[in-house]
Amino acid sequence: MASLFTGRVLLANRERDELDTERELHGALDNRVLLLYFGSARCPRCRRFAPLLKDFFLRLTDDFHVERASQLGLVYVSRDETEEQRSAFLRAMPRRWLALPFGDAFGRELELRFAVSEVPAVVVLKPSGEVIVGNAVEEIRSLGPACFRNWQEAAELVDRDFLLAEDWEKRSRRSITDPLRRLKYRLDKGKEAKDREREEDLE
């Protein structure tokens, strides 16, 4: 998915940080279902929909709601008239949202590419860039977070937590001292076995 934004700049929400290197874009966008949210702070329909989208996103990605964040990303493509309007809107939205810089002509290219004629619009993309849903606004309104499962299956995401069997031992460590405790446990068990053998010999 990062290929869609190659050579472009994305802004991290409420930060001055720009994601513009290939590595940063891959880290933020790869192996995720990506939502492109086209909206405007002045649009009454967008003002009604934005809280639903915020709740939808948080229920899938925030630690308060889920143990592990879903493989979901969002880029806000603004139709706001001023940078202040765009910034004020984003301040009320989740920190994990990304955004095109204000006035970036690439926003218009994205509108044409995905046939966005009105706002709000949420284009749902596979990691490959293929469209899953052309405009998911009504789906999000009616189904809420439940619709993410359908998108996840359609996107054929690779589970980030997939581990080979030999990696499981590393995964199960509870703390930095855990290997020491295991070693002590093995030594104690070995000592107990030797003590038993000695007792049996004496009998």
HELIX and SHEET records of a PDB file:
HELIX    1   1 ALA A    2  PHE A    5  5                                   4    
HELIX    2   2 GLU A   22  LEU A   29  1                                   8    
HELIX    3   3 PRO A   44  THR A   61  1                                  18    
HELIX    4   4 GLU A   83  ARG A   91  1                                   9    
HELIX    5   5 PHE A  106  ARG A  113  1                                   8    
HELIX    6   6 VAL A  137  LEU A  143  1                                   7    
HELIX    7   7 GLY A  144  ALA A  146  5                                   3    
HELIX    8   8 CYS A  147  ALA A  155  1                                   9    
HELIX    9   9 ALA A  165  ASP A  167  5                                   3    
HELIX   10  10 TRP A  168  ARG A  171  1                                   4    
HELIX   11  11 ASP A  178  LEU A  202  1                                  25    
SHEET    1   A 7 GLU A  18  LEU A  19  0                                        
SHEET    2   A 7 LEU A  10  ALA A  12 -1                                        
SHEET    3   A 7 LEU A  98  ALA A  99 -1                                        
SHEET    4   A 7 LEU A  72  SER A  78  1                                        
SHEET    5   A 7 VAL A  33  GLY A  39  1                                        
SHEET    6   A 7 ALA A 121  LEU A 125 -1                                        
SHEET    7   A 7 VAL A 131  VAL A 133 -1                                        
END                                                                             
